[in-house]
Amino acid sequence: MEQKPSKVKGKKQIKIDYKSPVTLYQYISEGGKISPARITGLKHSEQRTLRNAVKKARRLSLIPSSAGAYDDFGYPEQISATPFEID
């Protein structure tokens, strides 16, 4: 039986490894969520490998694990409503 040619021509093979946070950051949104396969364009098995690599990297603290670590919108600190004096 002959294999069908790939529908995606020239798709670059990437190596998904938990030890490479730079590669994993490409597939993590600003909120810290792993991007779905329909956005990343990965096959089911590749998406599963990506998911496992991200989870393992989070357990080893190579990438942040909580959404608070990704919250970098530059909000100013809240000022207390209690009055203060200026010297």
N, C-alpha and C positions, 0 to 999 in steps of 0.2 A: 504494500500500500504506500502510495506516494504522499509525502507531507505537503500540506497546503502552504503557499507562501504567506509570510506575515503581512497583515493588513497595514501595519505601521512600518513604512520604509525608513531606514536610517535611524531607527530608535537606538539611542546610545545605551549600552548596558552599564548600569551603575552597580558598584559593590556596596551593599548595605552592611555596615559593621557597627556594632555598639561602641567600638573604641574611637569612632570618628564623629564627634559631635557636630562638626562643621557640615557634614553630609546630612546628618539627621535634622539639623535646624532648617534645612530646605523644605522639609515635610511637616514642620510643626508651625501652627498658626500663632499669631501674636498672643492669643489667649492661652496657649499651651496645649491645645488639642492637636491630635494627629490628623492631618488632612485626609479626607476620604479618597478612595480609589478613583472615583469619577473625576476628581480634580487632579490627583497626582498622575493619573494615566498608567498606574501600575497594574499588573495582573494580580489575581487573587493570591497566588502563592507569594509574589513579591510584596504585596501589601501585608500579608501575614508575617513575613520575615522582617519588614520594617517595623510593624507593631511590636514584635518581640524584642527587636534591637533597641527601640525607644524605651520600652519598659525596663530592659536590663540596664541601659545607660542611666535611667532615672534612679534605679536601685543603687547603683554605684556612685551616684551624685556627680556624674559627668555632665548632666544637663539638669536644669531645675525641675522639680517635680510638682510644685504647686503653682496655681494660676497667679498668686500674689507676686511671684518672682518675675512674671512676664508683664505685670502692670507697671508700665513705665511711661505714663502719659504726661508726667510733669505737673500733676495737680499741685497747687500751692497748699502749704500746711494750713489747717484751720486755726483761726485766731480766737482766743478765749473772749467771751463776752464780758468778762469782769473788767471794770475800769482800772487804768494804771496811770501812774504819774510820770511826767517827763521832767527831769531835773534841768 
